[in-house]
Structure formats: structure tokens, C-alpha cells
Amino acid sequence: MSTGRGVRPGAGQVGDRFPRATARTRRFTLGEPRSFTVLPDGSAVLFLRSADGTDPVNSLWALDLDGAPTERLIADPQALLADPGDLPEAEAKRRERAREVASGIVSYSLDRAGRRACFSLGGRLFVTDVSTPAPTEWASGGGVFDPRLSPDGERVAYVAGATLRVTDGARDTVVCEDVDPEVAWGAAEFVAAEEMGRTRGFWWSPRSTAIAVARVDNGPVQRWYVADGAEPGAAPAELRYPAAGTANADVSLWVVDLDGGRHEVVWDRRTFPYLANVEWPSDGPLTLTVQSRDQRTLVVLCADETTGVTEQRWRQDDERWVELTPGVPRWHDGALVALVDRDGARRLVVDGEPVTPVGLQVRAVLGTLESDLVISATEDPTELHLYRITSEGPQRLSEGAGVHGGTAAGDTLVLTAASMSWFGNRATVQRGALEVDVASRASRPPVAPRGRFFQVGSRQLRAVVLEPRKAAKVPDGPLPVLLDPYGGPHALRVVRSRNAHLSSQWFADQGFAVVVIDGRGTPGRGPAWEREVWGDFAGPVLDDQVSALMALAARDERLDLTRVGIKGWSFGGYLAALAVLRRPDVFHAAVAGAPVTDWRLYDTHYTERYLGHPDEHPEHYERTALAADAANLRRPLLMIHGLADDNVVAAHTFRFSAELLAAGSPHQVLPLSGVTHMTPQEVVAENLLLFQLDFLRTHLQGTEPPPPLDRD
């Protein structure tokens, strides 16, 4: 236990060299405190944390704030369950959608008062008091997924398979089920969990007497089969995947009384098929956020919980798309809080009136501090800060250049901070004059990035350049260049956070100048900037990478433009392959990890937002697909893909590989057996770095055989 100001990140040290260390520590995330919840009375903050930087098993902790601040263990999975067994399928899929790399307790639920907490382990349900913790297993039907305490703390609702169940600890009851095997109750459908940020499918009523439940009919969704060629005895996994232009799941919402009655919440589901969010607050009505298929219209509906009749409360239209933002819409002091794109900014509005200024780009609403909303927003896309929305305007809560997050409730603020000045995230709890650091047990990385940040070109593109540290003992002279982008919407790589650049710095220490660039389409620079990629994922994105690289090389003579490589994963993998296909004059080698090679094979909600429906805009899909460029490959290309990937399925790589072969274009493919879109497996994560390094050294550091791999 620790009291007062806790240990700063970096207290632990992993003795392994970087590839092994980053694999063992899941990119140095293990041991960091996370998933904070402030109790309503402000007496404590709950959070998850594992024992150290190589332990993936999270326990549930409390930081008590009344009296001397003290950490207290609420639930230790290893003391509760010696063998957690296999995860329920729904939980395994939820973790994949959330990119969850830890185990143990990865989520938890509280009642309204913060008196009780519940969580699942190995498909079993556990409930404990928070003040005097003694976790006990409650009766359940097994396969427990997404357990949620009722507001009064007397019952837990959870999903098991395709059914929604409720237990009071002694008696377990099926609340919703269907004879149709394609229908599931209470779980988020694929596109909601993967693209909308909605990971749940049921919501308790404030009085704990009813539940709003999503009914998901996957019958209309096409069947795909994901097979692992290394396991010929295993049957392919069946996947309901709504690729662009194909049918989505049919999602409706029902109010189910615990006494057995139920009725449907009614809205025009033909016009607004996407159920983006549901809230059932104690100070407001049952509230739905729905979207049109083209995502150009978002509507907030208030539902009568007794009849299911809905009334429109807010509507937003855009000629391209309406962005979904975490934390809104929501109710606050009887007013509806939402976001609107106005005057070149994403602005917070309360009952339609803007409360944030032009120039401040709102990224999320995080909670309330006393009577004020707390948001995350940015003026410079390389940084993210917390603001308190007061009657006199936004008041910044975070200090220093960095990436900040957190949560707030009552009179207590949890503030997390990452910076180029320290490793990992620092978490601080503030309550009045009290300020307490939450101890981190994360390991200290063996490399310390020292990136130089730039704004270049007429578009003021953000970029960071990482060069070999002195300890790397790289010879003086020009350096081969390695671009390391993501480049797509919803993600930034040029951020003032040391841990964001660990892998890039390691590659730099192997003798490269590593360049990271955020171009058009990335968040933090306003709606117009994000929408410049509408209809074309290829041209603007690739042009920005090239123009920024040229501008940086003009400033730094060590960047050798005769030896330029690029590597990336997911959208970054698509960008890497695109680069060597369309600009071989600039790029001389590429590593494309899990690349989207044909956007018709990617999901509806993401793809159609930016490219439109393929039947209506086939030209958008043609200009962004890689197949037409297969005969143009003149540079070394390595494609890597997990065979168990159910997000960017391996067909992307294998189909494009066949097209390259048919065009007579030599290339390499590395299939990863049993690997999904993530690569948390220790051996895979370690050797994947080394394999990429070997490929890049071979093709960018001279024609002679590459030197022995430096595993430092």
C-alpha cells in the first residue's frame, strides 16, 4: 500500500532490451493505474492496476480521500479465482474491439451511491461492498459478460450468450431471450463496438425497476469465415461482418420491466438505423442518439418509458458527416449538452447555445466538477488539455505541454498527464486543497525519445523527427529515413507524449531518422480539416506525407532522401503500401501491417462515413483501392497480417498478394497464425519488431548484407 503522493511512473525497471521489454510490458502499459471512477460522495476514487510492469492481471483498488489518503485493495482476481478458465466469447470480442491487452478485472460497475461494485472473472460474477470489501460470487447462469449493478445496488444485470439475465445474488432469471439464433439481447453489435464507441447494449432505469435493452438481429448481416491455415483441424470461425455497402444488423430498443412486461421504443429506424448511444439518467428522460446510414444526420430522441413513444430533442446535419464524440449528448442541470461544428470549430453547446470559443476543438466530455462540465479539448493538436466550463468561460485545469485526460464527479478531479518529460501517464487526484498522486507500477522503458517537433509547409503539417541517440553510436553522416505514420481519421501520432514514440526511437537508434507526420483527416484541427479526406483516403493523405517529408529534409541535411522507407499498421499499413505503389520516386521500401487494401472489404460505419455508399460513389472506392496499382510495384513491400484478425480480415492482404502475383510484382507476405488485429503475444510482438528491422536494414542501409541485428 502507499499513502500520500505515490510513486511516479518509471519506478520499476525491466532488464530486457527494448523488443523483449515492450512485448513483456504490453508497450509499457501494464502496472499503470487506469479506469478511474470517483465515488459520488467524493470519499474515494476507484481504479484498476496490476502488480507490476510485467503483470497483466488487473486488480480493483480504492484511493480513500477522507483522512490521510490511502490506497486499499478491493478485489484481487488471483485470490478469487485460481483458474479463470476461458473467457466467454462475447468478452473476448469486447476486449478485441476495445484493444484491451490486460486480463483480470478489466471493467467494473458501481451502483448509484458507490456502495457496491461488480465485475466478472472467467465468466463468473462477483460483487463486493466498496467500504468493507469481501468479494463474493453471485448466482448466475454462467458465461457472464458486461455485468451492471442496478442503481439501488440490489441486482446485477448481465449478458450470457444471446440472453440478458438478472440476479439478486441468490436467484438468477432470464429477462430477454429469443428463439431465433440470429437474435441477441443486451450486447453491442459489431459496428457499435468497433466504430461508434458504444460497447454496451443495456441500461438500467433510475428506479431499478426496468432495463432498456438493445435487440440485435444479425440475420441480415453477411457471413464471413476466418480460418487459420496453420490449424487444419480447426473449423473456421463464423463472423457476421457488415462490409461497406452490405446490410447491417437490425437494431431496436426495448424497455423491459422486471415483472415481465416489455414494449418497443419507437423511432423511424429505416431513416435512422444506427443506435449510436443510449442514456437513462436520474435527472432526465430515456435518451437515444440515432444516425442515418450516411451519417449526415444525427438526432437525439427522448422516449416515454411507459409507452415507447419518442420525441425529437436535437438534430444536427452536415453535408459530409456528423461526428460522434465521447460523453455527449448528455443531460446537465436539466439542459441537453451536445456538440456542433460551427465557425470552424467543434464547439460544446448547452440547449443549443455555444459555451466554448472558436479555436478550442472539443474532443470529449469527461464529467462534472461541482456544477461545471469538464471537457477535453485542444488548441494545438500535439497536446490535449482538460477544461472546466464555468459561467465565465473555459478554465484550463491541466498544465504543461502534454496529453491529458481524466474524469470528474462531485468535488473531485482525476487528472492524467503524459509528456515528453517523463515516461507513462501520471495520475493525480485533486479534491479541494488535497492533491494525491496515484502510484504507478509500470516499468521504465530502456529508451527515452528526444523528438523534435515541427510545423511545415503551407498547411502547417505537424511532424516529429527522432534521430539516433548518442548512446546508439551510429556513424555520422546522412541517415536513411523511416516514416512511421498512422495517417487516418480519429488518431494522432504527433503528440507530446514520450511513450507514444518509444518504438520510433528504437528504430532511430538502429540507424534511421524516423519521421512521424499527421496530415489532413486527423483530429484536433477542426471539422474542415477532418473532412478534407471525404471521398479520397489516398490522395490528400499521401500528398501530406510527401510534402512534409520534403520540407523536413530541406531543414535537415541528415535526412537522406535516396533511402526512404515507410511502415505502418491498419490504416498506416494501407498508407505504407500506397506510398511505394504510387510514389516509388520518394519511397524505396515499405512494411504494411494489417493493411486495408480494398475499402469494400471494410465495415459500413467507418468506410461509408468517409467514402459514401459504394453503390452511390463507386469512384471513391476505385481511387482508394490498391488493386489498380498492382503492376506499378517497383519497390520492396512486406505485408504482415494476423490470420485471426476479425477487424481488417486477412483477405485484404491475401487478395492483394494474388493481384500483385498476377501482375508479376515481387513482394513478401508474413502471415501470423492465431494473431488478431492486435499483437499482444510476447513472442510475436518481440520478433515482429526484429523482423521489420531486418527487412528495412536490408533495403535501406546498403546493398551489402545487413549487420547483425542490434537487439538493444
VOGU-3710 file (C-alpha; in Angstrom, 3 decimals, decimal comma):
1> mstgrgvrpg> 0,000/0,000/0,000  1,001/3,587/-0,441  -0,128/6,780/1,193  0,094/10,375/0,181  1,984/11,139/-3,004  2,567/7,865/-4,831  5,488/6,553/-6,817  5,948/8,281/-10,152  5,888/6,220/-13,375  9,210/4,673/-14,177
11> agqvgdrfpr> 9,875/3,385/-10,678  10,093/-0,175/-11,999  12,764/-1,287/-14,443  12,645/-4,090/-16,979  16,072/-5,570/-17,552  15,266/-6,806/-21,064  16,324/-4,945/-24,175  13,641/-2,964/-25,938  11,890/-5,528/-28,222  11,512/-8,001/-25,368
21> atartrrftl> 10,694/-5,285/-22,827  7,938/-3,689/-24,898  6,447/-7,126/-25,555  6,522/-8,203/-21,886  5,015/-4,941/-20,683  2,389/-4,634/-23,446  4,071/-1,451/-24,630  4,735/-0,355/-21,055  1,052/-0,085/-20,162  0,962/-2,815/-17,506
31> geprsftvlp> 1,146/-1,531/-13,946  -0,323/1,877/-14,770  -3,467/2,917/-12,874  -6,489/3,215/-15,184  -10,309/3,144/-15,395  -10,879/5,717/-12,667  -14,279/6,287/-11,037  -14,957/8,965/-8,431  -17,472/7,875/-5,776  -20,496/10,192/-5,628
41> dgsavlflrs> -19,686/11,425/-2,114  -16,045/12,081/-3,044  -14,762/9,803/-0,300  -12,700/7,641/-2,644  -11,567/7,035/-6,205  -11,681/3,502/-7,615  -9,264/2,314/-10,292  -7,641/-0,749/-11,856  -3,942/-1,612/-11,692  -1,761/-4,702/-11,946
51> adgtdpvnsl> 1,003/-5,629/-9,525  3,924/-4,519/-11,695  5,039/-3,676/-15,195  5,024/-7,266/-16,444  1,872/-8,471/-14,671  -1,174/-8,375/-16,971  -3,696/-9,192/-14,202  -5,559/-6,093/-13,026  -6,923/-5,773/-9,514  -9,559/-3,321/-8,300
61> waldldgapt> -8,250/-0,612/-5,948  -9,588/2,351/-3,987  -7,794/5,540/-3,045  -9,522/6,759/0,124  -9,590/10,538/0,445  -11,254/11,054/3,821  -8,448/11,445/6,336  -4,915/10,546/5,265  -5,066/9,457/1,571  -4,538/5,698/1,475
71> erliadpqal> -4,687/3,027/-1,215  -6,785/-0,023/-0,446  -7,177/-3,301/-2,354  -10,815/-4,021/-3,198  -10,516/-7,221/-5,249  -7,586/-9,391/-6,281  -8,515/-11,798/-9,113  -5,773/-14,251/-8,207  -7,206/-14,587/-4,691  -10,722/-15,109/-6,026
81> ladpgdlpea> -10,152/-17,496/-8,891  -7,117/-19,724/-9,172  -8,021/-20,658/-12,760  -10,145/-18,096/-14,607  -10,710/-20,542/-17,444  -11,748/-19,499/-20,921  -13,295/-16,103/-21,495  -16,887/-16,020/-22,750  -16,881/-15,367/-26,487  -18,625/-12,013/-26,008
91> eakrrerare> -15,954/-10,879/-23,542  -13,132/-11,923/-25,860  -14,741/-9,943/-28,681  -15,317/-6,918/-26,431  -11,632/-6,882/-25,489  -10,646/-7,070/-29,147  -12,966/-4,178/-30,017  -11,552/-2,135/-27,103  -7,940/-3,176/-27,897  -7,720/-4,494/-24,344
101> vasgivsysl> -4,347/-6,171/-23,664  -4,687/-6,779/-19,919  -6,506/-9,525/-18,012  -8,036/-9,968/-14,581  -10,563/-7,227/-13,852  -10,707/-5,086/-16,990  -14,008/-3,316/-16,237  -16,349/-2,887/-13,283  -19,707/-1,345/-12,408  -20,946/0,587/-9,365
111> dragrracfs> -24,390/1,324/-8,004  -25,573/4,933/-7,858  -24,277/5,525/-4,333  -20,920/3,864/-4,959  -21,696/1,390/-2,191  -21,231/-1,793/-4,216  -19,081/-2,881/-7,152  -19,420/-5,840/-9,512  -17,188/-7,434/-12,127  -16,729/-10,702/-13,991
121> lggrlfvtdv> -13,836/-13,154/-13,953  -13,696/-16,145/-16,270  -17,409/-15,834/-16,985  -18,358/-15,754/-13,287  -19,954/-12,846/-11,406  -18,501/-11,216/-8,292  -19,993/-8,476/-6,120  -18,417/-6,632/-3,196  -19,045/-3,753/-0,855  -16,639/-0,916/-1,517
131> stpaptewas> -16,108/0,305/2,056  -15,554/-3,171/3,561  -14,588/-5,300/0,574  -15,206/-9,028/0,667  -15,952/-10,118/-2,898  -18,436/-12,959/-3,177  -19,652/-14,898/-6,176  -23,299/-14,325/-7,027  -25,539/-16,914/-8,622  -25,509/-16,665/-12,401
141> gggvfdprls> -26,227/-18,670/-15,482  -22,534/-18,739/-16,386  -20,761/-17,043/-19,261  -21,166/-13,664/-17,538  -20,439/-10,687/-19,777  -20,776/-6,948/-19,065  -22,357/-7,129/-15,578  -24,042/-3,890/-14,404  -25,369/-3,154/-10,931  -28,822/-1,653/-10,656
151> pdgervayva> -28,775/1,919/-9,336  -30,096/0,727/-5,952  -27,369/-1,936/-5,782  -29,766/-4,830/-5,191  -29,451/-6,626/-8,536  -26,986/-7,237/-11,337  -27,951/-7,491/-14,999  -25,577/-9,212/-17,396  -25,364/-10,808/-20,821  -24,866/-14,554/-21,219
161> gatlrvtdga> -24,607/-15,728/-24,806  -27,572/-14,166/-26,606  -29,668/-13,560/-23,470  -29,994/-10,838/-20,847  -30,232/-12,083/-17,276  -30,729/-10,539/-13,834  -29,619/-11,922/-10,475  -30,095/-10,760/-6,899  -27,305/-12,987/-5,636  -29,473/-15,987/-4,890
171> rdtvvcedvd> -31,874/-16,238/-7,803  -30,898/-15,850/-11,474  -33,562/-15,026/-14,069  -33,655/-14,774/-17,844  -35,086/-11,377/-18,735  -34,716/-11,371/-22,537  -34,127/-14,220/-24,951  -35,200/-15,191/-28,442  -35,907/-18,443/-30,241  -34,168/-17,045/-33,338
181> pevawgaaef> -30,458/-17,931/-33,027  -29,551/-14,802/-35,011  -31,051/-12,509/-32,366  -29,080/-11,372/-29,323  -30,204/-9,197/-26,405  -28,103/-6,722/-24,438  -24,804/-6,694/-26,342  -23,479/-4,087/-28,771  -23,347/-5,111/-32,409  -20,020/-5,128/-34,281
191> vaaeemgrtr> -20,061/-1,607/-35,737  -21,285/-0,061/-32,476  -18,407/-1,576/-30,512  -15,735/-1,151/-33,193  -16,640/2,259/-34,630  -19,245/4,117/-32,553  -17,642/3,768/-29,131  -20,801/2,068/-27,770  -19,613/-1,080/-26,043  -22,801/-1,873/-24,110
201> gfwwsprsta> -26,316/-2,937/-25,015  -28,488/-2,404/-21,924  -29,193/0,410/-19,458  -30,905/0,305/-16,040  -33,770/2,683/-15,271  -33,035/5,180/-12,460  -35,586/3,413/-10,218  -34,007/-0,032/-10,823  -37,382/-1,418/-11,944  -36,755/-1,678/-15,693
211> iavarvdngp> -33,978/-2,031/-18,254  -33,641/-0,547/-21,734  -32,268/-3,379/-23,873  -30,902/-3,428/-27,418  -32,242/-6,266/-29,546  -29,734/-7,134/-32,277  -30,839/-9,217/-35,237  -27,719/-10,324/-37,119  -29,733/-12,254/-39,683  -29,333/-9,635/-42,447
221> vqrwyvadga> -25,544/-9,444/-41,999  -23,410/-11,466/-44,409  -21,450/-14,450/-43,116  -17,685/-14,491/-43,417  -15,375/-17,246/-42,236  -11,998/-16,615/-40,636  -9,712/-19,640/-40,842  -6,186/-20,254/-39,601  -4,192/-22,145/-42,222  -1,777/-23,324/-39,546
231> epgaapaelr> -4,600/-25,248/-37,817  -6,175/-27,518/-40,460  -8,161/-29,397/-37,828  -9,916/-26,298/-36,532  -13,204/-25,231/-38,071  -13,224/-21,677/-39,441  -14,743/-19,086/-37,132  -18,010/-17,691/-38,468  -18,110/-13,918/-38,476  -21,060/-11,635/-39,133
241> ypaagtanad> -19,244/-8,808/-40,890  -21,129/-5,797/-42,362  -18,754/-4,731/-45,128  -19,296/-1,406/-46,907  -22,451/-1,441/-48,992  -23,890/-4,555/-47,339  -26,599/-4,989/-44,707  -26,069/-4,033/-41,077  -27,600/-5,755/-38,092  -31,192/-4,715/-37,406
251> vslwvvdldg> -31,043/-2,961/-34,011  -34,078/-1,961/-31,942  -34,510/-0,840/-28,332  -36,978/-2,248/-25,816  -37,972/-1,254/-22,281  -38,288/-4,413/-20,186  -39,914/-4,340/-16,762  -38,565/-6,772/-14,208  -42,126/-8,043/-13,689  -42,111/-9,333/-17,274
261> grhevvwdrr> -43,729/-6,564/-19,304  -41,982/-5,052/-22,305  -42,549/-2,585/-25,117  -40,517/-1,284/-28,016  -39,054/2,223/-28,151  -40,337/3,568/-31,452  -38,490/5,744/-33,949  -38,014/5,799/-37,711  -35,425/3,029/-37,875  -35,493/2,940/-41,661
271> tfpylanvew> -34,222/6,532/-41,791  -32,069/6,282/-38,671  -30,819/2,679/-38,438  -27,766/3,379/-36,257  -28,323/3,412/-32,490  -25,241/5,405/-31,502  -25,882/5,877/-27,791  -28,429/5,472/-25,001  -28,587/7,289/-21,668  -31,111/6,840/-18,859
281> psdgpltltv> -30,035/9,456/-16,306  -31,597/10,100/-12,926  -32,211/13,749/-13,894  -33,550/13,229/-17,411  -35,593/11,003/-19,706  -34,565/7,850/-21,516  -32,469/9,408/-24,288  -31,388/7,902/-27,613  -28,875/9,154/-30,154  -29,558/7,796/-33,636
291> qsrdqrtlvv> -27,882/8,302/-37,004  -28,813/7,975/-40,643  -26,951/5,344/-42,669  -24,926/8,049/-44,452  -24,191/9,642/-41,037  -25,080/13,093/-42,338  -27,877/13,429/-39,780  -27,778/12,818/-36,035  -30,934/13,035/-33,928  -31,385/12,964/-30,143
301> lcadettgvt> -34,706/11,449/-29,083  -36,421/11,465/-25,697  -38,572/8,392/-25,035  -41,625/7,928/-22,841  -40,567/4,938/-20,787  -44,143/3,711/-20,341  -45,248/3,860/-23,991  -42,007/3,868/-26,017  -43,105/6,957/-27,962  -40,184/9,239/-28,824
311> eqrwrqdder> -39,860/12,973/-29,403  -37,008/14,717/-31,201  -34,948/16,893/-28,864  -31,917/17,774/-31,016  -30,903/17,384/-34,633  -27,601/18,033/-36,390  -26,969/17,821/-40,136  -23,783/18,020/-42,166  -23,145/17,675/-45,896  -20,330/15,177/-45,161
321> wveltpgvpr> -20,913/13,515/-41,770  -21,792/14,313/-38,154  -19,022/13,231/-35,796  -19,777/11,092/-32,736  -17,996/12,430/-29,651  -17,495/10,616/-26,314  -19,628/11,917/-23,455  -22,336/13,670/-25,482  -25,215/14,102/-25,866  -25,929/14,190/-22,110
331> whdgalvalv> -28,172/15,959/-19,629  -26,777/18,536/-17,206  -28,928/20,508/-14,773  -31,974/19,841/-16,950  -30,265/21,053/-20,139  -29,152/18,970/-23,107  -25,405/19,109/-23,754  -24,224/18,388/-27,293  -21,566/19,313/-29,832  -21,927/21,297/-33,012
341> drdgarrlvv> -19,485/22,101/-35,801  -19,690/25,881/-36,032  -17,348/28,714/-37,025  -14,575/26,290/-37,924  -14,565/24,577/-34,533  -16,167/21,635/-32,767  -17,994/23,526/-30,035  -19,869/22,475/-26,914  -23,469/23,685/-26,776  -25,916/23,674/-23,866
351> dgepvtpvgl> -29,528/23,764/-25,051  -28,180/24,929/-28,408  -26,030/27,804/-27,099  -22,223/27,560/-27,563  -20,226/27,602/-24,314  -16,761/27,072/-25,815  -14,954/29,606/-28,006  -13,883/29,382/-31,626  -10,405/27,877/-31,792  -10,946/25,363/-28,996
361> qvravlgtle> -11,621/21,952/-30,515  -13,682/19,842/-28,104  -12,694/16,156/-28,091  -14,844/14,698/-25,256  -16,985/15,495/-22,228  -15,485/13,728/-19,214  -17,754/14,534/-16,270  -18,747/17,299/-13,886  -16,758/19,134/-11,223  -19,175/20,522/-8,671
371> sdlvisated> -21,730/22,149/-11,007  -19,431/22,594/-14,018  -18,829/20,367/-17,017  -15,282/19,062/-17,558  -14,132/18,541/-21,147  -11,001/17,552/-23,028  -10,096/19,871/-25,876  -7,180/21,137/-27,891  -5,846/24,338/-29,411  -2,685/22,617/-30,680
381> ptelhlyrit> -3,245/19,069/-31,996  0,024/17,844/-30,443  -1,474/18,478/-26,995  -4,724/17,651/-25,206  -5,936/19,514/-22,126  -8,771/19,462/-19,611  -11,069/22,460/-19,203  -13,746/23,359/-16,695  -16,719/25,120/-18,290  -17,613/27,958/-15,918
391> segpqrlseg> -20,084/30,819/-16,280  -17,127/32,994/-17,255  -15,877/30,598/-19,929  -13,487/27,627/-20,105  -10,891/27,374/-17,334  -7,900/25,140/-18,129  -7,217/22,517/-15,465  -4,105/20,828/-16,901  -0,656/22,367/-17,030  2,395/21,922/-19,229
401> agvhggtaag> 2,815/20,604/-22,739  1,392/17,109/-22,967  -1,581/14,817/-23,456  -4,069/14,955/-20,587  -7,186/13,006/-19,682  -9,214/12,097/-16,652  -12,645/12,158/-15,078  -14,522/14,212/-12,515  -17,501/13,929/-10,170  -18,681/15,916/-7,183
411> dtlvltaasm> -15,776/17,978/-5,895  -13,078/15,556/-7,103  -10,977/15,605/-10,264  -8,758/12,796/-11,560  -6,167/14,182/-13,962  -3,847/12,031/-16,068  -0,860/13,527/-17,844  1,647/12,277/-20,398  4,585/14,390/-21,543  7,878/14,292/-23,397
421> swfgnratvq> 9,495/14,958/-19,998  8,588/11,676/-18,295  7,570/8,095/-19,026  3,973/6,910/-18,958  0,914/8,603/-17,510  0,933/10,441/-14,207  -2,400/10,258/-12,405  -3,277/12,880/-9,814  -6,421/13,169/-7,693  -7,443/16,678/-6,694
431> rgalevdvas> -10,086/17,430/-4,077  -10,117/20,959/-2,778  -6,645/21,670/-1,405  -5,787/17,954/-1,409  -3,621/16,637/-4,251  -2,577/12,986/-4,321  -0,586/11,064/-6,942  -1,828/7,553/-7,682  1,132/5,180/-7,626  2,154/3,675/-10,943
441> rasrppvapr> 3,911/0,329/-11,086  4,702/0,489/-14,790  8,198/-0,432/-15,927  10,645/2,168/-17,144  11,417/1,790/-20,867  15,091/1,367/-21,843  14,824/4,120/-24,485  13,983/7,797/-23,960  12,627/9,562/-27,069  14,011/13,015/-27,797
451> grffqvgsrq> 11,860/14,101/-30,717  11,987/17,464/-32,453  8,534/18,842/-33,281  7,827/20,872/-36,421  5,084/22,679/-38,314  5,931/22,570/-42,009  4,579/23,639/-45,367  1,654/25,820/-46,311  -0,718/23,545/-44,375  1,405/23,752/-41,208
461> lravvleprk> 1,579/19,961/-41,035  2,593/18,635/-37,639  5,622/16,362/-37,607  8,169/14,931/-35,199  11,659/13,716/-36,121  13,560/11,205/-33,991  17,247/10,605/-34,678  19,687/8,151/-33,096  20,707/8,996/-29,542  24,397/9,350/-28,792
471> aakvpdgplp> 24,348/6,037/-26,938  23,338/4,296/-30,163  26,806/5,025/-31,648  25,522/5,488/-35,175  28,175/6,837/-37,596  27,919/10,471/-38,572  26,539/11,334/-41,958  23,210/11,097/-43,805  20,632/8,729/-42,346  18,125/6,566/-44,161
481> vlldpyggph> 14,636/7,880/-43,419  11,782/5,820/-41,983  8,281/7,277/-41,981  6,171/5,828/-39,149  2,623/7,186/-39,634  -0,929/6,187/-38,903  -2,345/8,942/-41,088  -6,049/8,138/-40,862  -9,037/9,684/-39,094  -9,538/9,526/-35,332
491> alrvvrsrna> -5,887/9,019/-34,447  -2,922/11,298/-33,835  0,714/10,185/-33,809  2,438/13,567/-33,452  1,725/14,105/-29,768  3,803/15,377/-26,875  3,937/12,092/-25,042  7,181/10,199/-24,506  5,607/6,732/-24,542  3,922/7,432/-27,883
501> hlssqwfadq> 7,349/7,457/-29,563  9,177/4,587/-27,851  9,121/2,225/-30,821  10,020/5,037/-33,219  13,024/5,956/-31,082  14,201/2,341/-31,000  14,110/2,230/-34,802  16,004/5,539/-34,866  18,690/4,058/-32,621  19,204/1,316/-35,217
511> gfavvvidgr> 20,450/3,939/-37,665  17,366/5,692/-39,060  15,912/9,161/-38,978  12,324/8,337/-38,043  9,696/10,831/-39,181  6,089/10,887/-37,951  3,572/13,125/-39,751  -0,114/13,903/-39,137  -1,867/15,179/-42,246  -5,354/16,020/-43,394
521> gtpgrgpawe> -8,134/13,945/-41,882  -6,528/13,618/-38,443  -8,379/15,115/-35,449  -7,674/18,228/-33,416  -7,569/20,828/-36,193  -11,260/21,380/-36,782  -14,111/19,859/-38,799  -12,978/21,240/-42,160  -9,518/19,679/-41,756  -11,026/16,297/-40,903
531> revwgdfagp> -13,413/16,415/-43,861  -10,710/17,046/-46,469  -10,374/13,268/-46,871  -14,040/12,749/-47,735  -14,222/10,697/-50,903  -10,458/10,137/-51,091  -8,369/8,327/-48,487  -5,412/8,167/-50,850  -4,513/11,481/-52,495  -4,620/14,027/-49,653
541> vlddqvsalm> -3,162/11,629/-47,090  -0,199/10,548/-49,232  0,424/14,071/-50,543  0,756/15,393/-46,995  3,290/12,716/-46,078  5,407/13,576/-49,112  5,206/17,365/-48,780  6,065/17,288/-45,078  8,993/14,930/-45,710  10,400/17,254/-48,369
551> alaarderld> 10,046/20,277/-46,118  11,800/18,496/-43,251  14,646/17,307/-45,495  15,205/20,896/-46,626  15,803/21,801/-42,981  17,924/18,800/-42,007  20,700/17,580/-44,288  20,990/14,304/-42,356  17,729/13,070/-43,913  18,827/11,026/-46,921
561> ltrvgikgws> 16,021/11,151/-49,492  17,689/8,450/-51,601  16,833/5,913/-48,877  13,280/6,394/-47,603  11,142/3,654/-46,074  7,704/3,656/-44,514  5,970/1,320/-42,085  2,512/1,282/-40,510  -0,312/-0,825/-39,115  -4,002/-0,875/-40,073
571> fggylaalav> -4,674/2,464/-41,823  -0,930/3,056/-41,507  -0,367/-0,251/-43,278  -2,649/0,886/-46,099  -0,711/4,150/-46,294  2,639/2,324/-46,384  1,571/0,104/-49,292  0,028/3,073/-51,072  3,279/5,010/-50,738  5,518/2,520/-52,565
581> lrrpdvfhaa> 2,858/1,879/-55,210  2,083/5,478/-56,141  5,250/7,341/-55,168  8,188/4,996/-55,845  10,178/8,115/-56,660  10,037/9,009/-52,953  9,618/5,701/-51,097  12,070/2,837/-51,518  10,670/0,145/-49,177  7,506/-0,420/-47,148
591> vagapvtdwr> 6,201/-2,589/-44,320  2,391/-2,777/-44,394  0,887/-4,350/-41,278  -2,782/-5,452/-41,414  -3,421/-3,121/-44,369  -6,866/-2,270/-45,707  -6,190/-2,938/-49,383  -9,807/-2,710/-50,598  -12,239/-0,454/-48,725  -15,192/-2,514/-49,977
601> lydthytery> -13,999/-5,169/-47,537  -14,033/-2,845/-44,510  -17,046/-2,160/-42,285  -20,045/0,020/-43,083  -19,988/2,634/-40,335  -16,337/3,616/-40,746  -15,962/3,326/-44,506  -19,239/4,857/-45,645  -18,673/7,853/-43,363  -15,687/8,882/-45,483
611> lghpdehpeh> -16,267/7,271/-48,880  -20,059/7,104/-49,069  -22,050/4,045/-50,103  -20,173/2,078/-52,796  -23,305/1,865/-54,964  -23,634/5,660/-54,922  -19,938/6,565/-55,106  -18,063/3,694/-56,791  -15,392/6,153/-57,957  -14,361/6,795/-54,342
621> yertalaada> -13,660/3,111/-53,824  -11,847/2,743/-57,123  -9,470/5,632/-56,445  -8,579/4,366/-52,972  -8,199/0,626/-53,673  -4,699/-0,729/-54,242  -5,538/-3,326/-56,903  -5,263/-0,909/-59,841  -1,651/-0,182/-58,838  -0,525/-3,802/-58,537
631> anlrrpllmi> 1,513/-3,663/-61,749  3,276/-0,490/-60,579  5,147/-2,056/-57,668  8,856/-1,488/-58,157  9,955/-1,297/-54,544  10,285/-3,944/-51,796  6,976/-4,466/-49,976  6,430/-6,632/-46,910  2,826/-7,275/-45,852  2,061/-8,687/-42,390
641> hgladdnvva> -1,339/-9,962/-41,318  -2,851/-11,877/-38,392  -4,885/-14,830/-39,602  -7,405/-14,385/-36,750  -7,980/-10,681/-37,488  -11,752/-10,024/-37,479  -11,435/-6,262/-37,980  -9,197/-5,995/-41,046  -9,589/-9,575/-42,210  -6,599/-11,337/-43,747
651> ahtfrfsael> -8,388/-11,432/-47,103  -7,172/-7,855/-47,614  -3,555/-9,000/-47,739  -4,119/-12,322/-49,485  -6,299/-10,887/-52,250  -3,848/-8,096/-52,911  -0,957/-10,542/-52,840  -2,708/-12,545/-55,564  -3,187/-9,355/-57,587  0,499/-8,498/-57,203
661> laagsphqvl> 1,484/-12,005/-58,281  -0,786/-11,835/-61,314  0,851/-8,533/-62,242  4,330/-10,037/-61,867  5,183/-7,786/-58,903  7,503/-9,486/-56,377  6,638/-8,915/-52,701  6,713/-10,648/-49,322  3,881/-11,776/-47,028  4,244/-12,705/-43,354
671> plsgvthmtp> 1,109/-14,463/-42,017  0,730/-14,585/-38,229  -1,069/-17,703/-37,035  -3,579/-17,127/-34,234  -2,997/-13,370/-34,189  -5,824/-10,821/-34,317  -5,639/-7,118/-35,226  -3,616/-6,690/-32,038  -0,293/-8,407/-31,402  -0,126/-8,760/-27,593
681> qevvaenlll> 1,522/-12,195/-27,669  5,002/-11,717/-26,231  6,961/-13,760/-28,769  5,044/-12,267/-31,699  5,381/-8,674/-30,510  9,118/-9,004/-29,873  10,113/-10,759/-33,066  7,804/-8,682/-35,228  9,936/-5,635/-34,412  13,108/-7,519/-35,244
691> fqldflrthl> 11,684/-8,918/-38,482  10,665/-5,451/-39,669  14,080/-4,072/-38,727  15,847/-6,772/-40,714  13,693/-6,041/-43,778  14,258/-2,283/-43,561  18,006/-2,638/-42,980  18,323/-4,921/-45,961  16,632/-2,482/-48,313  17,623/0,910/-46,894
701> qgteppppld> 21,030/0,562/-45,303  23,000/-0,575/-48,328  23,256/-3,473/-50,741  25,773/-5,341/-48,608  24,443/-7,940/-46,175  22,957/-6,128/-43,180  24,957/-6,009/-39,956  23,926/-8,297/-37,094  20,636/-7,220/-35,532  21,069/-4,850/-32,612
711> rd> 18,501/-6,068/-30,112  19,173/-3,187/-27,716
//
